[in-house]
Amino acid sequence: MKILVPVKRVIDANIRVRVKADNSGVETANVKMAMNPFCEIAVEEALRIKEAGHADEVIVMSAGPDKAAETIRTGLAMGADRGVHIQTDDRLEPLTIAKMIKAVSEKEGCDLVVLGKQSIDDDNNQTGQMLAALMKRPLGSYISKIEKNDAGFAITREIDAGLEDLQISSPAVVTADLRLNEPRYASLPNIMKAKKKPIDAMSPGDLGVEVSNRLTVVKVDEPPAREAGVMVSGASELVDKLKNEAKVI
């Protein structure tokens, strides 16, 4: 079994995001970038499935500019076998990304695609669902547990009411939730080994995918500053403010 793990390069989760002066987007120049946290969880789970003897190869792919290769190297340093880099400087939307993942998965003959449930920059949470629909594969979204069995995969997914246990057939698409695992740190020897692991470079055209945007960013604003809290003298004053000022009761 081959496992494909798409990963995305985003602003490091520990960095404060700043909006550009012209409100056209967020500032990425001279800002620390890293692999999307949910993608890290997806890579970790793919490696655990391989280490359990259920997979022969883990392939990490990413689409973006030249620096996206750094994110692929991070996945290789964690333990993935090969990388695929779709080189493009265009802004990519979920549907275009899903088409690219589909093309790579079919080219490589992957039985399982593991994605992060969403990226922390756009927060679209759409790529996994679109990919499953395009590939006509069963989807396990927001999974917190996955086990390989003879019938395919037994998964546990996070839902509003709690946890839901499902059995899905193979090949399949799953999206990783936060509680699926704790990603490993890449050791120095593995970081050095990752530099020698192959990364196949290609363009969207090589995959037969046309990059076209259906959305236009009109404006990006910072959220309003949070107002200071108000101290109340007692329960009666609290109820009065909730009823007459906040109007929530």
C-alpha positions as CSV (number, residue, x, y, z in Angstrom):
1,M,0.0,0.0,0.0
2,K,1.2,3.5,-0.8
3,I,0.1,6.5,1.2
4,L,0.1,10.1,-0.1
5,V,0.2,13.0,2.3
6,P,-0.3,16.5,0.9
7,V,1.3,19.2,3.1
8,K,1.1,23.0,3.0
9,R,3.6,25.7,3.9
10,V,2.0,28.3,6.2
11,I,3.1,31.0,8.6
12,D,4.4,29.4,11.8
13,A,1.6,28.8,14.3
14,N,3.6,30.6,17.0
15,I,4.0,33.8,15.0
16,R,1.7,36.8,15.3
17,V,0.1,37.3,11.9
18,R,0.2,40.9,10.6
19,V,-2.1,42.3,7.9
20,K,-0.4,44.2,5.0
21,A,-0.7,48.0,5.0
22,D,-2.8,47.9,1.8
23,N,-5.2,45.2,3.3
24,S,-4.6,42.9,0.4
25,G,-3.5,40.0,2.6
26,V,-1.2,39.0,5.4
27,E,2.5,39.8,5.6
28,T,4.7,36.8,4.6
29,A,8.0,38.6,3.8
30,N,10.7,37.7,6.3
31,V,8.2,35.7,8.4
32,K,9.0,32.3,9.7
33,M,7.1,29.6,7.8
34,A,6.5,26.0,8.8
35,M,4.4,23.0,7.9
36,N,0.7,23.3,8.6
37,P,0.1,21.7,12.0
38,F,-2.7,19.4,10.8
39,C,-0.5,18.3,7.9
40,E,2.2,17.3,10.5
41,I,-0.4,15.1,12.2
42,A,-1.3,13.6,8.8
43,V,2.4,12.8,8.1
44,E,2.9,11.3,11.5
45,E,-0.2,9.0,11.1
46,A,1.0,7.9,7.6
47,L,4.4,7.0,9.1
48,R,2.7,5.0,12.0
49,I,0.6,3.0,9.5
50,K,3.8,2.2,7.6
51,E,5.7,1.3,10.8
52,A,2.9,-1.0,11.7
53,G,3.6,-2.9,8.4
54,H,0.5,-1.9,6.5
55,A,2.2,0.4,3.9
56,D,5.3,0.1,1.8
57,E,5.8,3.8,1.0
58,V,4.8,7.3,2.2
59,I,4.9,10.1,-0.3
60,V,4.7,13.7,0.7
61,M,3.6,16.3,-1.8
62,S,3.1,20.1,-1.8
63,A,2.1,22.7,-4.4
64,G,3.6,26.2,-4.4
65,P,6.7,28.2,-5.0
66,D,10.3,27.0,-4.7
67,K,10.3,27.4,-1.0
68,A,7.5,24.8,-0.7
69,A,10.3,22.2,-1.1
70,E,11.4,23.1,2.4
71,T,8.1,21.9,3.7
72,I,8.5,18.6,1.8
73,R,11.9,18.2,3.3
74,T,10.4,18.5,6.7
75,G,8.1,15.6,5.9
76,L,11.0,13.6,4.5
77,A,13.0,14.3,7.7
78,M,10.1,12.9,9.8
79,G,10.5,9.7,7.8
80,A,8.6,9.9,4.5
81,D,10.2,8.1,1.6
82,R,9.8,10.5,-1.4
83,G,8.5,14.0,-2.2
84,V,6.5,15.5,-5.1
85,H,6.7,19.3,-5.6
86,I,4.2,20.9,-7.9
87,Q,5.9,24.2,-8.7
88,T,3.7,27.2,-9.2
89,D,3.6,30.8,-8.0
90,D,-0.1,31.2,-8.6
91,R,-2.6,31.5,-5.7
92,L,-4.2,28.1,-5.3
93,E,-7.8,27.4,-4.2
94,P,-9.1,24.2,-2.7
95,L,-10.6,22.8,-5.9
96,T,-7.4,23.3,-7.8
97,I,-5.4,21.7,-5.1
98,A,-7.8,18.7,-4.9
99,K,-7.4,18.2,-8.7
100,M,-3.6,18.2,-8.3
101,I,-3.7,15.7,-5.4
102,K,-6.0,13.5,-7.4
103,A,-3.6,13.5,-10.4
104,V,-0.6,12.7,-8.2
105,S,-2.4,10.0,-6.3
106,E,-3.6,8.3,-9.5
107,K,-0.1,8.6,-11.1
108,E,1.5,7.0,-8.0
109,G,-1.2,4.4,-7.4
110,C,-1.8,5.5,-3.8
111,D,-4.4,3.5,-1.8
112,L,-4.8,6.1,1.0
113,V,-4.6,9.9,1.0
114,V,-4.2,11.4,4.4
115,L,-4.6,15.2,4.7
116,G,-4.9,17.7,7.5
117,K,-8.5,18.6,8.0
118,Q,-7.7,22.3,7.2
119,S,-4.8,24.7,6.9
120,I,-4.4,27.4,9.6
121,D,-4.1,30.2,7.1
122,D,-7.2,30.1,4.9
123,D,-9.2,27.7,7.2
124,N,-11.3,26.6,4.2
125,N,-11.6,22.9,5.3
126,Q,-12.6,21.9,1.8
127,T,-9.8,20.1,0.0
128,G,-10.3,16.7,1.6
129,Q,-14.0,16.7,0.8
130,M,-13.5,17.9,-2.7
131,L,-10.7,15.3,-3.3
132,A,-12.9,12.4,-2.2
133,A,-15.7,13.5,-4.5
134,L,-13.4,13.9,-7.4
135,M,-11.8,10.5,-6.8
136,K,-15.2,8.9,-6.0
137,R,-13.6,7.4,-2.8
138,P,-15.0,7.1,0.7
139,L,-14.1,9.9,3.0
140,G,-13.3,9.8,6.7
141,S,-13.2,13.4,7.9
142,Y,-12.0,14.8,11.3
143,I,-10.6,11.5,12.3
144,S,-9.1,10.9,15.7
145,K,-8.3,7.2,15.1
146,I,-7.6,5.0,12.2
147,E,-6.8,1.3,12.0
148,K,-6.1,-0.9,8.9
149,N,-8.1,-4.1,8.6
150,D,-9.1,-6.6,6.0
151,A,-12.2,-4.6,4.9
152,G,-10.4,-1.3,4.6
153,F,-10.1,1.1,7.5
154,A,-11.8,1.4,10.9
155,I,-11.9,5.1,11.8
156,T,-13.2,7.2,14.7
157,R,-14.2,10.7,13.8
158,E,-14.9,13.8,15.8
159,I,-18.5,15.0,15.6
160,D,-20.5,17.7,17.5
161,A,-22.2,15.0,19.7
162,G,-18.9,13.2,20.5
163,L,-17.2,10.4,18.6
164,E,-18.5,8.3,15.6
165,D,-17.0,4.9,14.7
166,L,-17.1,4.0,11.0
167,Q,-15.8,1.4,8.6
168,I,-14.7,2.6,5.2
169,S,-13.4,0.6,2.2
170,S,-10.0,1.0,0.5
171,P,-8.9,3.1,-1.4
172,A,-9.9,6.0,0.7
173,V,-9.4,9.6,1.7
174,V,-9.1,10.7,5.4
175,T,-8.6,14.1,7.0
176,A,-6.7,14.3,10.3
177,D,-8.1,16.1,13.4
178,L,-6.0,17.4,16.3
179,R,-6.4,14.4,18.6
180,L,-5.2,11.8,16.1
181,N,-1.6,11.8,17.4
182,E,1.3,13.9,18.6
183,P,3.8,14.5,15.7
184,R,7.4,13.4,16.2
185,Y,10.4,15.7,16.0
186,A,12.8,15.1,13.2
187,S,16.2,14.0,14.5
188,L,19.4,15.6,13.2
189,P,20.5,12.3,11.4
190,N,17.1,12.1,9.7
191,I,17.3,15.8,8.7
192,M,20.6,15.0,7.0
193,K,19.2,11.9,5.3
194,A,16.2,14.0,4.0
195,K,18.6,16.1,2.0
196,K,19.4,13.0,-0.2
197,K,15.8,11.8,-0.6
198,P,14.3,12.4,-4.0
199,I,11.8,15.1,-4.7
200,D,10.1,14.9,-8.1
201,A,9.4,18.4,-9.5
202,M,6.6,19.1,-11.9
203,S,4.1,21.8,-13.0
204,P,0.3,21.8,-12.9
205,G,0.4,21.4,-16.7
206,D,2.3,18.2,-16.3
207,L,-0.7,16.9,-14.3
208,G,-3.2,18.2,-16.7
209,V,-4.5,20.7,-14.2
210,E,-5.3,24.3,-15.1
211,V,-4.8,26.8,-12.3
212,S,-7.9,29.1,-12.3
213,N,-9.2,31.2,-9.4
214,R,-12.9,31.6,-8.8
215,L,-12.5,33.8,-5.8
216,T,-11.1,37.3,-5.4
217,V,-9.8,38.6,-2.1
218,V,-11.5,41.9,-1.7
219,K,-10.0,43.0,1.6
220,V,-8.2,41.6,4.7
221,D,-8.8,43.2,8.1
222,E,-7.5,42.4,11.6
223,P,-10.3,41.4,14.0
224,P,-11.5,44.2,16.2
225,A,-9.7,44.6,19.5
226,R,-11.3,42.8,22.4
227,E,-13.0,45.2,24.8
228,A,-12.1,45.2,28.5
229,G,-14.4,43.3,30.9
230,V,-16.7,44.9,33.4
231,M,-16.6,44.1,37.1
232,V,-20.0,43.7,38.8
233,S,-20.9,43.9,42.4
234,G,-23.1,40.9,42.5
235,A,-25.4,38.4,40.8
236,S,-28.3,40.9,40.5
237,E,-26.2,43.5,38.7
238,L,-24.8,40.7,36.4
239,V,-28.3,39.6,35.5
240,D,-29.4,43.2,34.9
241,K,-26.5,43.8,32.5
242,L,-27.1,40.6,30.6
243,K,-30.7,41.4,30.2
244,N,-30.6,45.2,29.5
245,E,-27.2,45.8,28.0
246,A,-26.1,42.5,26.4
247,K,-29.7,41.5,25.8
248,V,-28.8,37.8,25.9
249,I,-31.5,36.8,28.4
